[in-house]
Amino acid sequence: MEQVYIFENRGEEIGVTLHHPHGQIYGYPFRTPRTQKIMAQAEGFRRRHGKDLFDEILSAEPPQGSPSF
């Protein structure tokens, strides 16, 4: 398994037969094109800045419970 994709399915417009939100898990033997692009951007960020892109994104988030304006 190269990629596991976990998501919540909640839309009749995409052919859902269950009318309540429900989780689904897909397993792929390859990385999807979207994931390949995200990983390439993260690797480029690390080369340029020496930091993890996802850590930087999370550190820019306001602390939980903070008011958002």
PQR file of N, CA, C, O and H, with PARSE charges and radii, in Angstrom:
ATOM      1  N   MET A   1       0.846  -1.163   0.000 -0.4000 1.5000
ATOM      2  CA  MET A   1       0.000   0.000   0.000 -0.0000 2.0000
ATOM      3  C   MET A   1       0.895   1.230   0.000  0.5500 1.7000
ATOM      4  O   MET A   1       1.724   1.402   0.893 -0.5500 1.4000
ATOM      5  N   GLU A   2       0.729   2.070  -0.983 -0.4000 1.5000
ATOM      6  CA  GLU A   2       1.543   3.279  -1.076 -0.0000 2.0000
ATOM      7  C   GLU A   2       0.835   4.484  -0.449  0.5500 1.7000
ATOM      8  O   GLU A   2       1.484   5.364   0.116 -0.5500 1.4000
ATOM      9  H   GLU A   2       0.056   1.931  -1.709  0.4000 1.0000
ATOM     10  N   GLN A   3      -0.484   4.520  -0.551 -0.4000 1.5000
ATOM     11  CA  GLN A   3      -1.229   5.649   0.007 -0.0000 2.0000
ATOM     12  C   GLN A   3      -2.559   5.162   0.562  0.5500 1.7000
ATOM     13  O   GLN A   3      -3.248   4.347  -0.052 -0.5500 1.4000
ATOM     14  H   GLN A   3      -1.012   3.805  -1.011  0.4000 1.0000
ATOM     15  N   VAL A   4      -2.903   5.676   1.731 -0.4000 1.5000
ATOM     16  CA  VAL A   4      -4.209   5.424   2.334 -0.0000 2.0000
ATOM     17  C   VAL A   4      -4.927   6.765   2.407  0.5500 1.7000
ATOM     18  O   VAL A   4      -4.385   7.745   2.918 -0.5500 1.4000
ATOM     19  H   VAL A   4      -2.343   6.337   2.230  0.4000 1.0000
ATOM     20  N   TYR A   5      -6.135   6.795   1.897 -0.4000 1.5000
ATOM     21  CA  TYR A   5      -6.914   8.031   1.838 -0.0000 2.0000
ATOM     22  C   TYR A   5      -8.162   7.838   2.691  0.5500 1.7000
ATOM     23  O   TYR A   5      -9.003   6.994   2.383 -0.5500 1.4000
ATOM     24  H   TYR A   5      -6.575   5.998   1.481  0.4000 1.0000
ATOM     25  N   ILE A   6      -8.284   8.616   3.759 -0.4000 1.5000
ATOM     26  CA  ILE A   6      -9.411   8.535   4.683 -0.0000 2.0000
ATOM     27  C   ILE A   6     -10.229   9.806   4.520  0.5500 1.7000
ATOM     28  O   ILE A   6      -9.679  10.906   4.558 -0.5500 1.4000
ATOM     29  H   ILE A   6      -7.601   9.302   4.010  0.4000 1.0000
ATOM     30  N   PHE A   7     -11.526   9.666   4.341 -0.4000 1.5000
ATOM     31  CA  PHE A   7     -12.368  10.846   4.161 -0.0000 2.0000
ATOM     32  C   PHE A   7     -13.783  10.588   4.646  0.5500 1.7000
ATOM     33  O   PHE A   7     -14.192   9.448   4.866 -0.5500 1.4000
ATOM     34  H   PHE A   7     -11.973   8.772   4.310  0.4000 1.0000
ATOM     35  N   GLU A   8     -14.517  11.680   4.804 -0.4000 1.5000
ATOM     36  CA  GLU A   8     -15.924  11.589   5.175 -0.0000 2.0000
ATOM     37  C   GLU A   8     -16.766  11.867   3.943  0.5500 1.7000
ATOM     38  O   GLU A   8     -16.613  12.902   3.295 -0.5500 1.4000
ATOM     39  H   GLU A   8     -14.185  12.606   4.625  0.4000 1.0000
ATOM     40  N   ASN A   9     -17.642  10.951   3.629 -0.4000 1.5000
ATOM     41  CA  ASN A   9     -18.512  11.058   2.474 -0.0000 2.0000
ATOM     42  C   ASN A   9     -19.858  11.588   2.955  0.5500 1.7000
ATOM     43  O   ASN A   9     -20.488  10.989   3.827 -0.5500 1.4000
ATOM     44  H   ASN A   9     -17.767  10.110   4.155  0.4000 1.0000
ATOM     45  N   ARG A  10     -20.300  12.707   2.390 -0.4000 1.5000
ATOM     46  CA  ARG A  10     -21.563  13.270   2.854 -0.0000 2.0000
ATOM     47  C   ARG A  10     -22.317  14.022   1.767  0.5500 1.7000
ATOM     48  O   ARG A  10     -22.856  15.102   2.012 -0.5500 1.4000
ATOM     49  H   ARG A  10     -19.789  13.194   1.682  0.4000 1.0000
ATOM     50  N   GLY A  11     -22.354  13.460   0.588 -0.4000 1.5000
ATOM     51  CA  GLY A  11     -23.047  14.184  -0.466 -0.0000 2.0000
ATOM     52  C   GLY A  11     -23.871  13.309  -1.384  0.5500 1.7000
ATOM     53  O   GLY A  11     -23.336  12.420  -2.046 -0.5500 1.4000
ATOM     54  H   GLY A  11     -21.916  12.583   0.390  0.4000 1.0000
ATOM     55  N   GLU A  12     -25.168  13.554  -1.428 -0.4000 1.5000
ATOM     56  CA  GLU A  12     -26.029  12.821  -2.346 -0.0000 2.0000
ATOM     57  C   GLU A  12     -25.647  13.090  -3.795  0.5500 1.7000
ATOM     58  O   GLU A  12     -25.823  12.233  -4.662 -0.5500 1.4000
ATOM     59  H   GLU A  12     -25.603  14.277  -0.890  0.4000 1.0000
ATOM     60  N   GLU A  13     -25.120  14.293  -4.054 -0.4000 1.5000
ATOM     61  CA  GLU A  13     -24.795  14.675  -5.428 -0.0000 2.0000
ATOM     62  C   GLU A  13     -23.705  13.808  -6.047  0.5500 1.7000
ATOM     63  O   GLU A  13     -23.547  13.803  -7.268 -0.5500 1.4000
ATOM     64  H   GLU A  13     -24.977  14.989  -3.351  0.4000 1.0000
ATOM     65  N   ILE A  14     -22.954  13.078  -5.234 -0.4000 1.5000
ATOM     66  CA  ILE A  14     -21.929  12.194  -5.796 -0.0000 2.0000
ATOM     67  C   ILE A  14     -22.360  10.738  -5.754  0.5500 1.7000
ATOM     68  O   ILE A  14     -21.531   9.835  -5.859 -0.5500 1.4000
ATOM     69  H   ILE A  14     -23.083  13.082  -4.242  0.4000 1.0000
ATOM     70  N   GLY A  15     -23.658  10.512  -5.601 -0.4000 1.5000
ATOM     71  CA  GLY A  15     -24.179   9.163  -5.680 -0.0000 2.0000
ATOM     72  C   GLY A  15     -24.241   8.402  -4.374  0.5500 1.7000
ATOM     73  O   GLY A  15     -24.337   7.175  -4.375 -0.5500 1.4000
ATOM     74  H   GLY A  15     -24.332  11.246  -5.515  0.4000 1.0000
ATOM     75  N   VAL A  16     -24.187   9.110  -3.266 -0.4000 1.5000
ATOM     76  CA  VAL A  16     -24.239   8.458  -1.961 -0.0000 2.0000
ATOM     77  C   VAL A  16     -25.640   7.904  -1.732  0.5500 1.7000
ATOM     78  O   VAL A  16     -26.630   8.609  -1.927 -0.5500 1.4000
ATOM     79  H   VAL A  16     -24.109  10.107  -3.266  0.4000 1.0000
ATOM     80  N   THR A  17     -25.720   6.662  -1.327 -0.4000 1.5000
ATOM     81  CA  THR A  17     -27.025   6.065  -1.029 -0.0000 2.0000
ATOM     82  C   THR A  17     -27.374   6.203   0.447  0.5500 1.7000
ATOM     83  O   THR A  17     -28.540   6.084   0.822 -0.5500 1.4000
ATOM     84  H   THR A  17     -24.916   6.089  -1.169  0.4000 1.0000
ATOM     85  N   LEU A  18     -26.372   6.452   1.287 -0.4000 1.5000
ATOM     86  CA  LEU A  18     -26.620   6.705   2.701 -0.0000 2.0000
ATOM     87  C   LEU A  18     -26.776   8.203   2.892  0.5500 1.7000
ATOM     88  O   LEU A  18     -25.964   8.979   2.389 -0.5500 1.4000
ATOM     89  H   LEU A  18     -25.424   6.548   0.982  0.4000 1.0000
ATOM     90  N   HIS A  19     -27.796   8.613   3.604 -0.4000 1.5000
ATOM     91  CA  HIS A  19     -28.087  10.032   3.725 -0.0000 2.0000
ATOM     92  C   HIS A  19     -27.439  10.681   4.944  0.5500 1.7000
ATOM     93  O   HIS A  19     -27.680  11.858   5.212 -0.5500 1.4000
ATOM     94  H   HIS A  19     -28.455   7.983   4.012  0.4000 1.0000
ATOM     95  N   HIS A  20     -26.635   9.950   5.673 -0.4000 1.5000
ATOM     96  CA  HIS A  20     -25.913  10.524   6.808 -0.0000 2.0000
ATOM     97  C   HIS A  20     -24.420  10.486   6.498  0.5500 1.7000
ATOM     98  O   HIS A  20     -23.972   9.634   5.729 -0.5500 1.4000
ATOM     99  H   HIS A  20     -26.439   8.994   5.455  0.4000 1.0000
ATOM    100  N   PRO A  21     -23.648  11.391   7.082 -0.5600 1.5000
ATOM    101  CA  PRO A  21     -22.193  11.360   6.857  0.2800 2.0000
ATOM    102  C   PRO A  21     -21.607  10.030   7.328  0.5500 1.7000
ATOM    103  O   PRO A  21     -22.010   9.486   8.356 -0.5500 1.4000
ATOM    104  N   HIS A  22     -20.660   9.528   6.566 -0.4000 1.5000
ATOM    105  CA  HIS A  22     -19.988   8.284   6.950 -0.0000 2.0000
ATOM    106  C   HIS A  22     -18.565   8.295   6.401  0.5500 1.7000
ATOM    107  O   HIS A  22     -18.287   8.844   5.335 -0.5500 1.4000
ATOM    108  H   HIS A  22     -20.333   9.970   5.731  0.4000 1.0000
ATOM    109  N   GLY A  23     -17.686   7.677   7.160 -0.4000 1.5000
ATOM    110  CA  GLY A  23     -16.285   7.633   6.758 -0.0000 2.0000
ATOM    111  C   GLY A  23     -16.024   6.533   5.756  0.5500 1.7000
ATOM    112  O   GLY A  23     -16.702   5.506   5.741 -0.5500 1.4000
ATOM    113  H   GLY A  23     -17.911   7.232   8.026  0.4000 1.0000
ATOM    114  N   GLN A  24     -15.028   6.764   4.919 -0.4000 1.5000
ATOM    115  CA  GLN A  24     -14.576   5.752   3.972 -0.0000 2.0000
ATOM    116  C   GLN A  24     -13.058   5.752   3.945  0.5500 1.7000
ATOM    117  O   GLN A  24     -12.420   6.760   4.249 -0.5500 1.4000
ATOM    118  H   GLN A  24     -14.476   7.598   4.932  0.4000 1.0000
ATOM    119  N   ILE A  25     -12.499   4.637   3.586 -0.4000 1.5000
ATOM    120  CA  ILE A  25     -11.049   4.495   3.479 -0.0000 2.0000
ATOM    121  C   ILE A  25     -10.743   3.836   2.144  0.5500 1.7000
ATOM    122  O   ILE A  25     -11.289   2.780   1.823 -0.5500 1.4000
ATOM    123  H   ILE A  25     -13.017   3.818   3.338  0.4000 1.0000
ATOM    124  N   TYR A  26      -9.870   4.463   1.370 -0.4000 1.5000
ATOM    125  CA  TYR A  26      -9.381   3.878   0.124 -0.0000 2.0000
ATOM    126  C   TYR A  26      -7.903   3.570   0.317  0.5500 1.7000
ATOM    127  O   TYR A  26      -7.185   4.344   0.950 -0.5500 1.4000
ATOM    128  H   TYR A  26      -9.426   5.320   1.630  0.4000 1.0000
ATOM    129  N   GLY A  27      -7.450   2.459  -0.217 -0.4000 1.5000
ATOM    130  CA  GLY A  27      -6.037   2.124  -0.228 -0.0000 2.0000
ATOM    131  C   GLY A  27      -5.566   2.021  -1.667  0.5500 1.7000
ATOM    132  O   GLY A  27      -6.188   1.337  -2.480 -0.5500 1.4000
ATOM    133  H   GLY A  27      -8.033   1.830  -0.731  0.4000 1.0000
ATOM    134  N   TYR A  28      -4.484   2.688  -1.980 -0.4000 1.5000
ATOM    135  CA  TYR A  28      -3.952   2.696  -3.346 -0.0000 2.0000
ATOM    136  C   TYR A  28      -2.560   2.065  -3.377  0.5500 1.7000
ATOM    137  O   TYR A  28      -1.789   2.230  -2.431 -0.5500 1.4000
ATOM    138  H   TYR A  28      -3.979   3.243  -1.320  0.4000 1.0000
ATOM    139  N   PRO A  29      -2.232   1.351  -4.444 -0.5600 1.5000
ATOM    140  CA  PRO A  29      -0.878   0.815  -4.589  0.2800 2.0000
ATOM    141  C   PRO A  29       0.087   1.850  -5.180  0.5500 1.7000
ATOM    142  O   PRO A  29       1.208   1.511  -5.558 -0.5500 1.4000
ATOM    143  N   PHE A  30      -0.349   3.100  -5.257 -0.4000 1.5000
ATOM    144  CA  PHE A  30       0.454   4.190  -5.822 -0.0000 2.0000
ATOM    145  C   PHE A  30       0.081   5.480  -5.105  0.5500 1.7000
ATOM    146  O   PHE A  30      -0.929   5.543  -4.404 -0.5500 1.4000
ATOM    147  H   PHE A  30      -1.260   3.375  -4.949  0.4000 1.0000
ATOM    148  N   ARG A  31       0.909   6.510  -5.290 -0.4000 1.5000
ATOM    149  CA  ARG A  31       0.559   7.842  -4.782 -0.0000 2.0000
ATOM    150  C   ARG A  31      -0.283   8.534  -5.845  0.5500 1.7000
ATOM    151  O   ARG A  31       0.052   8.510  -7.030 -0.5500 1.4000
ATOM    152  H   ARG A  31       1.730   6.458  -5.860  0.4000 1.0000
ATOM    153  N   THR A  32      -1.372   9.148  -5.415 -0.4000 1.5000
ATOM    154  CA  THR A  32      -2.221   9.861  -6.363 -0.0000 2.0000
ATOM    155  C   THR A  32      -1.488  11.100  -6.876  0.5500 1.7000
ATOM    156  O   THR A  32      -0.577  11.594  -6.210 -0.5500 1.4000
ATOM    157  H   THR A  32      -1.644   9.169  -4.453  0.4000 1.0000
ATOM    158  N   PRO A  33      -1.871  11.609  -8.048 -0.5600 1.5000
ATOM    159  CA  PRO A  33      -1.210  12.804  -8.584  0.2800 2.0000
ATOM    160  C   PRO A  33      -1.254  13.984  -7.614  0.5500 1.7000
ATOM    161  O   PRO A  33      -0.273  14.718  -7.500 -0.5500 1.4000
ATOM    162  N   ARG A  34      -2.364  14.176  -6.919 -0.4000 1.5000
ATOM    163  CA  ARG A  34      -2.470  15.283  -5.961 -0.0000 2.0000
ATOM    164  C   ARG A  34      -1.458  15.106  -4.836  0.5500 1.7000
ATOM    165  O   ARG A  34      -0.789  16.066  -4.454 -0.5500 1.4000
ATOM    166  H   ARG A  34      -3.161  13.580  -7.011  0.4000 1.0000
ATOM    167  N   THR A  35      -1.336  13.907  -4.305 -0.4000 1.5000
ATOM    168  CA  THR A  35      -0.378  13.643  -3.229 -0.0000 2.0000
ATOM    169  C   THR A  35       1.048  13.810  -3.736  0.5500 1.7000
ATOM    170  O   THR A  35       1.891  14.355  -3.023 -0.5500 1.4000
ATOM    171  H   THR A  35      -1.879  13.127  -4.616  0.4000 1.0000
ATOM    172  N   GLN A  36       1.337  13.351  -4.954 -0.4000 1.5000
ATOM    173  CA  GLN A  36       2.673  13.528  -5.530 -0.0000 2.0000
ATOM    174  C   GLN A  36       3.036  15.010  -5.591  0.5500 1.7000
ATOM    175  O   GLN A  36       4.161  15.394  -5.270 -0.5500 1.4000
ATOM    176  H   GLN A  36       0.652  12.908  -5.533  0.4000 1.0000
ATOM    177  N   LYS A  37       2.075  15.842  -6.006 -0.4000 1.5000
ATOM    178  CA  LYS A  37       2.324  17.284  -6.110 -0.0000 2.0000
ATOM    179  C   LYS A  37       2.579  17.894  -4.730  0.5500 1.7000
ATOM    180  O   LYS A  37       3.506  18.687  -4.565 -0.5500 1.4000
ATOM    181  H   LYS A  37       1.162  15.530  -6.266  0.4000 1.0000
ATOM    182  N   ILE A  38       1.764  17.529  -3.746 -0.4000 1.5000
ATOM    183  CA  ILE A  38       1.930  18.061  -2.386 -0.0000 2.0000
ATOM    184  C   ILE A  38       3.288  17.647  -1.821  0.5500 1.7000
ATOM    185  O   ILE A  38       3.983  18.464  -1.217 -0.5500 1.4000
ATOM    186  H   ILE A  38       1.011  16.885  -3.881  0.4000 1.0000
ATOM    187  N   MET A  39       3.665  16.390  -2.014 -0.4000 1.5000
ATOM    188  CA  MET A  39       4.939  15.908  -1.487 -0.0000 2.0000
ATOM    189  C   MET A  39       6.123  16.592  -2.172  0.5500 1.7000
ATOM    190  O   MET A  39       7.131  16.879  -1.527 -0.5500 1.4000
ATOM    191  H   MET A  39       3.100  15.727  -2.505  0.4000 1.0000
ATOM    192  N   ALA A  40       6.005  16.851  -3.468 -0.4000 1.5000
ATOM    193  CA  ALA A  40       7.076  17.552  -4.178 -0.0000 2.0000
ATOM    194  C   ALA A  40       7.221  18.976  -3.642  0.5500 1.7000
ATOM    195  O   ALA A  40       8.337  19.473  -3.493 -0.5500 1.4000
ATOM    196  H   ALA A  40       5.186  16.617  -3.991  0.4000 1.0000
ATOM    197  N   GLN A  41       6.090  19.634  -3.353 -0.4000 1.5000
ATOM    198  CA  GLN A  41       6.149  20.978  -2.795 -0.0000 2.0000
ATOM    199  C   GLN A  41       6.788  20.953  -1.402  0.5500 1.7000
ATOM    200  O   GLN A  41       7.590  21.826  -1.069 -0.5500 1.4000
ATOM    201  H   GLN A  41       5.183  19.230  -3.474  0.4000 1.0000
ATOM    202  N   ALA A  42       6.433  19.961  -0.598 -0.4000 1.5000
ATOM    203  CA  ALA A  42       7.005  19.849   0.748 -0.0000 2.0000
ATOM    204  C   ALA A  42       8.508  19.576   0.683  0.5500 1.7000
ATOM    205  O   ALA A  42       9.274  20.128   1.473 -0.5500 1.4000
ATOM    206  H   ALA A  42       5.781  19.252  -0.868  0.4000 1.0000
ATOM    207  N   GLU A  43       8.930  18.728  -0.254 -0.4000 1.5000
ATOM    208  CA  GLU A  43      10.361  18.435  -0.402 -0.0000 2.0000
ATOM    209  C   GLU A  43      11.125  19.677  -0.867  0.5500 1.7000
ATOM    210  O   GLU A  43      12.235  19.932  -0.401 -0.5500 1.4000
ATOM    211  H   GLU A  43       8.308  18.280  -0.895  0.4000 1.0000
ATOM    212  N   GLY A  44      10.531  20.451  -1.786 -0.4000 1.5000
ATOM    213  CA  GLY A  44      11.159  21.691  -2.243 -0.0000 2.0000
ATOM    214  C   GLY A  44      11.276  22.705  -1.113  0.5500 1.7000
ATOM    215  O   GLY A  44      12.286  23.400  -1.001 -0.5500 1.4000
ATOM    216  H   GLY A  44       9.629  20.244  -2.165  0.4000 1.0000
ATOM    217  N   PHE A  45      10.251  22.790  -0.281 -0.4000 1.5000
ATOM    218  CA  PHE A  45      10.272  23.699   0.866 -0.0000 2.0000
ATOM    219  C   PHE A  45      11.398  23.309   1.815  0.5500 1.7000
ATOM    220  O   PHE A  45      12.116  24.176   2.313 -0.5500 1.4000
ATOM    221  H   PHE A  45       9.431  22.225  -0.372  0.4000 1.0000
ATOM    222  N   ARG A  46      11.557  22.022   2.066 -0.4000 1.5000
ATOM    223  CA  ARG A  46      12.625  21.556   2.969 -0.0000 2.0000
ATOM    224  C   ARG A  46      14.001  21.893   2.397  0.5500 1.7000
ATOM    225  O   ARG A  46      14.892  22.311   3.138 -0.5500 1.4000
ATOM    226  H   ARG A  46      10.974  21.318   1.661  0.4000 1.0000
ATOM    227  N   ARG A  47      14.185  21.716   1.086 -0.4000 1.5000
ATOM    228  CA  ARG A  47      15.481  22.034   0.468 -0.0000 2.0000
ATOM    229  C   ARG A  47      15.785  23.531   0.581  0.5500 1.7000
ATOM    230  O   ARG A  47      16.918  23.921   0.863 -0.5500 1.4000
ATOM    231  H   ARG A  47      13.461  21.376   0.484  0.4000 1.0000
ATOM    232  N   ARG A  48      14.766  24.363   0.358 -0.4000 1.5000
ATOM    233  CA  ARG A  48      14.976  25.815   0.378 -0.0000 2.0000
ATOM    234  C   ARG A  48      15.121  26.376   1.783  0.5500 1.7000
ATOM    235  O   ARG A  48      15.930  27.275   2.008 -0.5500 1.4000
ATOM    236  H   ARG A  48      13.845  24.046   0.129  0.4000 1.0000
ATOM    237  N   HIS A  49      14.350  25.859   2.727 -0.4000 1.5000
ATOM    238  CA  HIS A  49      14.283  26.472   4.054 -0.0000 2.0000
ATOM    239  C   HIS A  49      14.828  25.601   5.186  0.5500 1.7000
ATOM    240  O   HIS A  49      15.029  26.088   6.298 -0.5500 1.4000
ATOM    241  H   HIS A  49      13.692  25.129   2.544  0.4000 1.0000
ATOM    242  N   GLY A  50      15.068  24.314   4.909 -0.4000 1.5000
ATOM    243  CA  GLY A  50      15.571  23.425   5.953 -0.0000 2.0000
ATOM    244  C   GLY A  50      14.541  23.118   7.025  0.5500 1.7000
ATOM    245  O   GLY A  50      14.893  22.706   8.130 -0.5500 1.4000
ATOM    246  H   GLY A  50      14.905  23.919   4.005  0.4000 1.0000
ATOM    247  N   LYS A  51      13.266  23.317   6.702 -0.4000 1.5000
ATOM    248  CA  LYS A  51      12.184  23.092   7.657 -0.0000 2.0000
ATOM    249  C   LYS A  51      11.097  22.225   7.022  0.5500 1.7000
ATOM    250  O   LYS A  51      11.019  22.088   5.801 -0.5500 1.4000
ATOM    251  H   LYS A  51      12.980  23.652   5.804  0.4000 1.0000
ATOM    252  N   ASP A  52      10.270  21.650   7.879 -0.4000 1.5000
ATOM    253  CA  ASP A  52       9.152  20.838   7.414 -0.0000 2.0000
ATOM    254  C   ASP A  52       7.952  21.747   7.113  0.5500 1.7000
ATOM    255  O   ASP A  52       7.504  22.493   7.984 -0.5500 1.4000
ATOM    256  H   ASP A  52      10.333  21.762   8.871  0.4000 1.0000
ATOM    257  N   LEU A  53       7.449  21.684   5.909 -0.4000 1.5000
ATOM    258  CA  LEU A  53       6.334  22.531   5.497 -0.0000 2.0000
ATOM    259  C   LEU A  53       5.115  22.359   6.393  0.5500 1.7000
ATOM    260  O   LEU A  53       4.485  23.346   6.774 -0.5500 1.4000
ATOM    261  H   LEU A  53       7.814  21.078   5.202  0.4000 1.0000
ATOM    262  N   PHE A  54       4.778  21.123   6.732 -0.4000 1.5000
ATOM    263  CA  PHE A  54       3.574  20.868   7.514 -0.0000 2.0000
ATOM    264  C   PHE A  54       3.732  21.362   8.951  0.5500 1.7000
ATOM    265  O   PHE A  54       2.768  21.844   9.546 -0.5500 1.4000
ATOM    266  H   PHE A  54       5.290  20.322   6.423  0.4000 1.0000
ATOM    267  N   ASP A  55       4.936  21.248   9.516 -0.4000 1.5000
ATOM    268  CA  ASP A  55       5.194  21.826  10.842 -0.0000 2.0000
ATOM    269  C   ASP A  55       5.025  23.342  10.810  0.5500 1.7000
ATOM    270  O   ASP A  55       4.469  23.929  11.738 -0.5500 1.4000
ATOM    271  H   ASP A  55       5.719  20.856   9.033  0.4000 1.0000
ATOM    272  N   GLU A  56       5.501  23.966   9.753 -0.4000 1.5000
ATOM    273  CA  GLU A  56       5.393  25.415   9.624 -0.0000 2.0000
ATOM    274  C   GLU A  56       3.929  25.848   9.498  0.5500 1.7000
ATOM    275  O   GLU A  56       3.525  26.850  10.087 -0.5500 1.4000
ATOM    276  H   GLU A  56       5.953  23.490   8.999  0.4000 1.0000
ATOM    277  N   ILE A  57       3.150  25.107   8.743 -0.4000 1.5000
ATOM    278  CA  ILE A  57       1.729  25.434   8.596 -0.0000 2.0000
ATOM    279  C   ILE A  57       1.028  25.327   9.944  0.5500 1.7000
ATOM    280  O   ILE A  57       0.267  26.215  10.328 -0.5500 1.4000
ATOM    281  H   ILE A  57       3.479  24.293   8.264  0.4000 1.0000
ATOM    282  N   LEU A  58       1.288  24.235  10.662 -0.4000 1.5000
ATOM    283  CA  LEU A  58       0.651  24.046  11.967 -0.0000 2.0000
ATOM    284  C   LEU A  58       1.082  25.102  12.974  0.5500 1.7000
ATOM    285  O   LEU A  58       0.266  25.557  13.775 -0.5500 1.4000
ATOM    286  H   LEU A  58       1.906  23.514  10.350  0.4000 1.0000
ATOM    287  N   SER A  59       2.338  25.495  12.947 -0.4000 1.5000
ATOM    288  CA  SER A  59       2.809  26.493  13.913 -0.0000 2.0000
ATOM    289  C   SER A  59       2.203  27.869  13.638  0.5500 1.7000
ATOM    290  O   SER A  59       2.176  28.714  14.532 -0.5500 1.4000
ATOM    291  H   SER A  59       3.001  25.125  12.296  0.4000 1.0000
ATOM    292  N   ALA A  60       1.722  28.106  12.428 -0.4000 1.5000
ATOM    293  CA  ALA A  60       1.093  29.385  12.085 -0.0000 2.0000
ATOM    294  C   ALA A  60      -0.375  29.425  12.505  0.5500 1.7000
ATOM    295  O   ALA A  60      -0.986  30.493  12.496 -0.5500 1.4000
ATOM    296  H   ALA A  60       1.744  27.419  11.702  0.4000 1.0000
ATOM    297  N   GLU A  61      -0.943  28.292  12.869 -0.4000 1.5000
ATOM    298  CA  GLU A  61      -2.340  28.239  13.304 -0.0000 2.0000
ATOM    299  C   GLU A  61      -2.480  28.858  14.694  0.5500 1.7000
ATOM    300  O   GLU A  61      -1.594  28.699  15.534 -0.5500 1.4000
ATOM    301  H   GLU A  61      -0.446  27.424  12.877  0.4000 1.0000
ATOM    302  N   PRO A  62      -3.576  29.556  14.940 -0.5600 1.5000
ATOM    303  CA  PRO A  62      -3.789  30.078  16.300  0.2800 2.0000
ATOM    304  C   PRO A  62      -4.020  28.921  17.272  0.5500 1.7000
ATOM    305  O   PRO A  62      -4.530  27.872  16.879 -0.5500 1.4000
ATOM    306  N   PRO A  63      -3.648  29.109  18.535 -0.5600 1.5000
ATOM    307  CA  PRO A  63      -3.864  28.044  19.516  0.2800 2.0000
ATOM    308  C   PRO A  63      -5.345  27.677  19.614  0.5500 1.7000
ATOM    309  O   PRO A  63      -6.215  28.529  19.437 -0.5500 1.4000
ATOM    310  N   GLN A  64      -5.622  26.409  19.895 -0.4000 1.5000
ATOM    311  CA  GLN A  64      -6.986  25.941  20.021 -0.0000 2.0000
ATOM    312  C   GLN A  64      -7.710  26.753  21.089  0.5500 1.7000
ATOM    313  O   GLN A  64      -7.163  26.989  22.166 -0.5500 1.4000
ATOM    314  H   GLN A  64      -4.915  25.716  20.038  0.4000 1.0000
ATOM    315  N   GLY A  65      -8.921  27.175  20.799 -0.4000 1.5000
ATOM    316  CA  GLY A  65      -9.697  27.950  21.741 -0.0000 2.0000
ATOM    317  C   GLY A  65      -9.521  29.454  21.584  0.5500 1.7000
ATOM    318  O   GLY A  65     -10.229  30.232  22.222 -0.5500 1.4000
ATOM    319  H   GLY A  65      -9.365  26.982  19.924  0.4000 1.0000
ATOM    320  N   SER A  66      -8.571  29.872  20.730 -0.4000 1.5000
ATOM    321  CA  SER A  66      -8.367  31.293  20.495 -0.0000 2.0000
ATOM    322  C   SER A  66      -9.492  31.851  19.626  0.5500 1.7000
ATOM    323  O   SER A  66      -9.999  31.158  18.744 -0.5500 1.4000
ATOM    324  H   SER A  66      -7.996  29.239  20.212  0.4000 1.0000
ATOM    325  N   PRO A  67      -9.879  33.094  19.872 -0.5600 1.5000
ATOM    326  CA  PRO A  67     -10.918  33.675  19.012  0.2800 2.0000
ATOM    327  C   PRO A  67     -10.363  33.890  17.600  0.5500 1.7000
ATOM    328  O   PRO A  67      -9.200  34.255  17.430 -0.5500 1.4000
ATOM    329  N   SER A  68     -11.189  33.664  16.615 -0.4000 1.5000
ATOM    330  CA  SER A  68     -10.759  33.922  15.239 -0.0000 2.0000
ATOM    331  C   SER A  68     -11.466  35.160  14.725  0.5500 1.7000
ATOM    332  O   SER A  68     -12.685  35.290  14.845 -0.5500 1.4000
ATOM    333  H   SER A  68     -12.134  33.367  16.753  0.4000 1.0000
ATOM    334  N   PHE A  69     -10.699  36.058  14.157 -0.4000 1.5000
ATOM    335  CA  PHE A  69     -11.245  37.309  13.662 -0.0000 2.0000
ATOM    336  C   PHE A  69     -11.058  37.409  12.181  0.5500 1.7000
ATOM    337  O   PHE A  69     -11.458  38.403  11.574 -0.5500 1.4000
ATOM    338  H   PHE A  69      -9.710  35.952  14.060  0.4000 1.0000
TER
END
